[in-house]
Amino acid sequence: MVQDKSIGSRLFDIVNYTLLALIGLACILPFIHVIAGSFTTVAELATKRFVLIPTKWSLDAYRFIFSTNTIFRAMAVSVGVTTLGTAFSMLLTSLMAYGLSRRDLVGRSGLMFMVLFTMLFSGGMIPTFLVVKSLWLIDTYAALVVPTAINAFNLIILRNFFQNLPEGIQESARIDGCSDWGILFRIVIPLSMPAIATISLFYAVTYWNTYLPAILYLNDANKWPIQVILRQIVILASGLTADTSALEDYVRPPEQTIKMAVIVVATVPILLVYPFLQKHFVKGALLGSIKG
């Protein structure tokens, strides 16, 4: 028989739920404001400091953003880079993580030290640019993928996840004549789908938000991803000087609302991926961090 909660326990629940509700509102309301602001008129957004439900709905900001094929081309570039980059990064990260998870790997400690070292120190912008240039990757989409193909943090998370898998399953497969490639792709990866989904999401968000590498390595405006194009739109909407070679067909924007619409266009596509991976996200992130 369940006993009734004490007054102190009930008071704690009330305070706890109230606090969590306030924190949740503090996180959700800015998103609602941005979405509502992108659909409102310039006059209403100028007179009201905070808009949750527009008095008069307007699509002027979105008409401006999608008034040329440039935005669709940039969106296609970002989708392609995100899809292929995530697949390439996951392949390399899985191969290296599996190797480092093997306790019989010669020089394992030294390799792990080099991985950890890159988390604390990097070559910097100019040395990285020189390396990319020497590899003839300037003005190619590969420049957005190859320099960041393996993330040290993601590698360590996936390696720890692989280490937590039962060794008996792998040994049984090896006794049955399965090679290391077979163990990785037939046993380890299928058993590690929560971690694979989580790390894939990390990589996908990184590639979708690619901005600085595109500015540094891509000279052709037709190859710019969505983040760079949206920056140009915001600058043009603000009346500042910008490289508008990719935006020649745009008409005069509706000023402030364009910034709200830009945030929505840049955020919603990658945000739609989260519900499909949510069931794997927490489990994958936590299981990969149990032990080093």
N, C-alpha and C positions, 0 to 999 in steps of 0.2 A: 504494500500500500504506500502510495506516494504521499509524503508529508507536505503540508502547506509551507510555503516559503515564509521566512521571517520578514518582519518589516524592513530590517536592514538589507536583506537580500533583494526584496522588491525595489527598495530605493536605489540600490546599486544598479539593477536592471534598467530602471527608468533613466538614470543618469547616463548609463552606458549607451542605451539605444538613442537617447537624445543627442549625445556627443557624436556618435557614428552617423546619425542622420544629418547633423550640421556639417560634418566633414564631407559627407557624400554630396550635399547640396553645393558646398564650396568648390567641389571638383566638377560637378555637372553644369552648374549655372553658366560658367564662362563659355562652355561649348554651345549651350542654347543661345546665349547672347550673340555669339559669332554667327551661328546659322541664321538666327532671326535678323541680324544686322545685314546679312548678305541679301535678304529678300525684301528689305524695307527701302524706303525712298531716302534720298540724300537729305532732304529737309527734316524728316523725322529723326534720322540718325544724328543730325546736327543739334536738334533741340532737346533730345532725350539722351541722357548720359548712359542709360542702361535699357536695352530693349529685349524683351522676352517674347512678346507677340506683336508683330507689326500691325499698326493701325491700317496702313495701306500697303498691300503687297506689290512688289516690283521685281521684274527680272532683268532690269537694265544692266546690272553688274555682270550677270551671266551671259547676256547677249553680247556684251563687250568682250568678255573672255573668249567666247566661242564664235566671234565674228570672223575668224579666219581659220584656215586649215593648219596654221602653225601650232595651235594648242593640241590638235589631234596628233600631229606628227611627233611632237614632244612627248605626249602621253604614250604613244607607241614605243618610242625610244626607251622611256622609263620602264615600261612593262617588259620589254625585251631584255634590258640590262638587269632588271630585278630577277626575272625568271632564270635566264642563263647564268647570271652571276651567282645566284643562290645555289643552283645545281652544281656549278663548278666548285664553289667554296665548300659545299657539303661533301663533295667527293674527296677533295684534298684533305679536309679536316677529318673526315672519317678514317681515311687511310693512315694519317699521321697519328690520330688518337688511338687507333687499334694497335699500331706498332708500339707506342709509348705505354700502352696498358699491359703489354706483355712483360712479365717479370724476368723472363730469360733473355730480354733484349740487351745486347752488349752496348755499353755506353749510354744506357738509359738515363742515368743521373745527369750526365753532361748535356744531353739533348734537352732535358727538362730545364736545366739551368739556363740554356740559351733561349728557350721559350719564355721563361719568366723574366729574363733580362730585357726582352723586347717590350714587356709590359711597363717597365720603368723608364727605359731610354729608347729613343728613336733617332734616326738619322737626320730628321728635320725636313723642311719643305724643299730647300734648294738641292741637297743631296738626292732626295727622292726624285725630284724633277730630272736631275741629270741621269739617274739610272733609267727612268722611263724613256728619256730621249735617246740614250745609248742603245736601248732595246727596240728602237724604231716604233714606239707605241704612240707617239704624239699624233693627235688628230684621229685616233682610232678608238672604238668602243672598248677594246681590250685594256686601254689605260684606266678605265673606270673599274675594272675587275681584277686584273692581275696584281697590282700593288697591294690590294687589301683582300686577297683571296683567302688567307687564313688569319683569323683573329685569335690572338693568344688566349684571351679569356674563354672564348667559345671552345677552343681546343682543350683547355684544361677541364672544363665542365664535361665535355663528351668523353674525355679520357677517363675521368673519375667514374662516370656512369658505366663505361665498359669494364672497369676494374671491379665493379660491384656485381657483375653478372656471375652466376655460379660457374666455377672452373670445371666442374664435373661434366657439364654439357659439352664444352669445347673439347675436353679430353676424350669423351665418348665418340664425338664426331671424328677426331683425329685417329682413334683406333679403328674406326670403320673406313678409313682411307680418305677422309675429306682433307683437302689442302687448306692452307691458310686463307686463300682467296674464297674458297667455299665456306669456311667457318665464318668469315667476315660477312659475306653477302647472304648466306643462307641461314645463319644462326644469330650472329651478334646484332646485325642491323635490324632484322625483324623483331628481336626481343628489346630493342632500344628505341622503338618508335616514339615514346614520349619525349626522350631527349632529342631525337632527330627532329621532331616537329618543333620543339622549343628553339633549338639552335637555328633551324631553317627560318623561323620567324625573326630571330635576331638579325640574321644576314639579310633577309628580305627588307626589313625596315631600314637597314643601313644603306642598301643599294637604292631603295626608293628615294631616300633623302639625299642622294648624291648631289652635292653642289660644288664644293671647293675643287675636287678633282676635275670636274667638268670645266670649271673656269680656267684651271691651270693647263689642262692637256688638250682641250678641244678648241680649235681655232675656227672651225666651220660652224656657223650658227644653226645650220640645218641639222646638226648632230646633237644639239643641246637637249638635255633631259627636261622634264617638266619643271623641276625646281628652279632652274636657271631662267626659263621662259617666264615663270610666274614672278621672279624677281624683276625682270625687265618690265613686266606689266605694271607692277607696283611703282617702279621708278617713273614710268611714263605717266601713270595716273597722278603722281605727285608733282608733275611738271618739271622734273629734274632732267639733267642730261644723261642719256644712256645710249648704249649701242642698240639702236632700233632696227637693224638690218633684217631681223626676223619678224618685225612687227609692223611692216609698212602698210598693211591693209587695215589696221585698226582705226576706229573712229575715236572721237574724244570720249574718255571714260567718265562714269558718274562718280568720280572722286573717291570719297571715303568708303562707300559700300564695296568698291572693287577690292579693297584690302580684306574685307570679311569674306568675300567670295573666293579670293585666292587661297585663304586658309582652308576653306571647305574643300575646294578642288584638290589641294595638295594633301589633305589628311584623310578624306573619306575613302578613297580607293584602298589604301593599305589598312585602314581601320576595318574594312569589311572582311579582311582575312582572319581577324582575331576570333570571331565566333566559331570558326571551323577548327581552330587549334586550341581553344580554351581548355578543353578537357585534358589535353596533354601538357599544357603550359606549366602549371604549378608542379605537377608530379615530375616532369622532366627536369625542371630547374632545381628542385630540392634533392632528388635522388642523385643528381650529379655532383652534389656538394657535401655529401655525407663524410667522405674521407679523402685525403690527398694521396 
